[in-house]
Amino acid sequence: MRKIYMNGLLLVGLIILIIVIYTKWTSFESEAFAQELLIEEREFITLQERQPMYMRDATFIKIGELEANQPFAISGEDEAYFELRLGKVVAFVSKEHATVKKSAWHTHNSRTIHNAAIKTLQKTTVYGEADLQSAIIMHLEEGYRYPIVQEEKDWYIIKIGERLGYVYKQAVTLDEGLPVLVYHHILPKSLMKTTASTISLEAFEQQMDYLADNKFKTLTANQLYDYLEGRLVVPANAVLITFDDGLLSTKEYAYPILQQHGFTAIQHIISSRTNRAHGEQVFEAEGPLQFFTNTDLAELTDVFHFEAHTHDLHSLNEGLGIAFERSKEEIIRDLQQNIEQVPNAISLAYPYGHYNESFITAAKEVGLLIAFTTQEGYANMNASNYEVGRFGMTEKKSFEQFTTYINGNMVWQ
């Protein structure tokens, strides 16, 4: 009898547990659904015919086409354009052929599963549902990198005008990230005495010719930051060219080549070394290293964008950067002094690629938004903005290695 009683209590307890779990699960589902679909009053547009969608960078750039008779929530307007969001990217569509309505709107408050982007290989269809037979809501342009908000089985999901759009995975590739090249010293091959941190003029010119022939677009540090934050659609063939140390050889040899191709590049400046000479310098290829002066910084802004590389922390002690011996407060003071000379800087290159948490915190506290390492890799949304990888270019690297990296095909073991 006692055994039957105990079994009965056990059964009752099990039933109560099942009821509690079911109640919490249904409550969780309801909450999740409420988070995904928020009903609010919004203005939205529908188009009478397909219309191009633009992004504003230096100019208006076409990044897609919106289909007719599809509703898209708008976030603003001016005299000529409606403003809407492609993820975090601000996009624009002409007011011509558009009808505005205001009504209850189901806003998809979808949480980003991971930071990522896709690359379009051709003009790419975006569907209203995860179904190739569903309505087409827009088209993405060929040859761009677009931020996505989710991934679901055979689909990448974007967010456009507060609604979800579905891109079939087989139509695109996942974006591996942007190539970031780093150079230091440049000399004609006949004058080179070492390959350490040095590339020949001939190899550099061949690399820049390749970028120009293949219509690569050079980006600034600001554009990289917006890309990493998902606020900018950038070309598939985009690249950052960076130089560390502010060496005069890059003015002598790199500057005219970059200028000829219409390229821009980032120069990371060690501000304590810019006062070693004054005014116009005569470059001496076989002499000691020479650095930019304040005059150079003022004259070369059509090609070079000047960024931070510390004031007086570019030294080693027993193989480690001396920043490791400094407190966060000391690093902050050094970076502040550095930024006084490059006041528009938003990025930092860690000296010798050496950094720690104090260095990262100091960079954040002085207002720098990106920091470059010497770890080889691509600049993508998966890593911290303060641990951006690059690809070091010296005479030791082959042209094949350069093209493999630039085209997004480099794999590290």
Salt bridges, closest charged atoms under 4 A:
GLU49 OE2 - HIS97 NE2 3.88
GLU65 OE1 - ARG50 NH1 3.11
GLU65 OE2 - LYS62 NZ 2.80
GLU65 OE1 - LYS123 NZ 3.03
GLU67 OE2 - ARG50 NH2 2.79
GLU67 OE2 - HIS139 NE2 2.84
GLU77 OE1 - LYS95 NZ 2.61
GLU83 OE2 - ARG85 NH1 2.81
GLU96 OE2 - HIS97 NE2 3.33
GLU141 OE2 - LYS62 NZ 3.89
GLU151 OE1 - HIS114 NE2 3.42
GLU151 OE2 - LYS169 NZ 2.72
GLU162 OE1 - LYS159 NZ 3.62
ASP175 OD1 - ARG145 NH1 2.45
GLU176 OE1 - LYS119 NZ 3.24
GLU176 OE2 - ARG145 NH1 3.79
ASP209 OD1 - HIS261 NE2 2.96
ASP226 OD1 - ARG231 NH2 3.20
ASP244 OD2 - HIS184 NE2 3.94
ASP244 OD1 - HIS268 ND1 3.05
ASP244 OD2 - ARG390 NH2 2.87
ASP245 OD1 - HIS309 NE2 3.00
ASP245 OD1 - HIS314 NE2 3.16
GLU280 OE2 - LYS251 NZ 3.32
ASP296 OD1 - LYS251 NZ 2.73
GLU325 OE1 - ARG326 NH1 3.64
GLU365 OE2 - LYS328 NZ 3.08
GLU376 OE2 - LYS397 NZ 2.83
GLU395 OE2 - LYS189 NZ 3.71
